[in-house]
Amino acid sequence: MADNFNFELVSPERLLISEKVREVVIPASEGEMTVMALHAPTMTTIKPGVVSVTFASGKTARYVVFGGFADVTPTGCTLLAESAVPVDELSGDALKRRIDIAQTELDNAEHHEHRSKLEHFLAELTHLNNVVTRN
């Protein structure tokens, strides 16, 4: 049986999870990252994506996050999300609105560096939309 560790998923609106879990897959900025007990200490930024959680009970859950940071230690993981909701609570319209806002910002961006960041963010949101609507 796999070891369990403490996991907290926190957004400015609420604490979504504070429980013992077996495994968490997070959308780290450098790619998906699986966190398990005794993981090496790590801090990473989070990109828009889906966090998959396997609880100590074996139950699983998925949450959509829109950026943030994760702090991983051998005994736990804390994910501080800019915004987070359970996948089944995210409406397609809400995600479409975020994509439209990002596209409008991109259309009006004047500086190359800002345009580049917005293009990357828009690509992440579009990919997230494809993942969420497919499942």
Buried (B, 14 or more C-beta within 10 A) or exposed (E): EEEBBBBBBBBEEEEBBEBBBBBBBBBBBEEEBEBBBEBEEEEBEBBBBBBBBBBBEEEEBBBBBBBBBBBBBEEBBBBBBEBBBEBEEBEEEEBEEBBEEBBEBBEEBEEEEEBEBBEEBBEBBBBBBEBBEEE
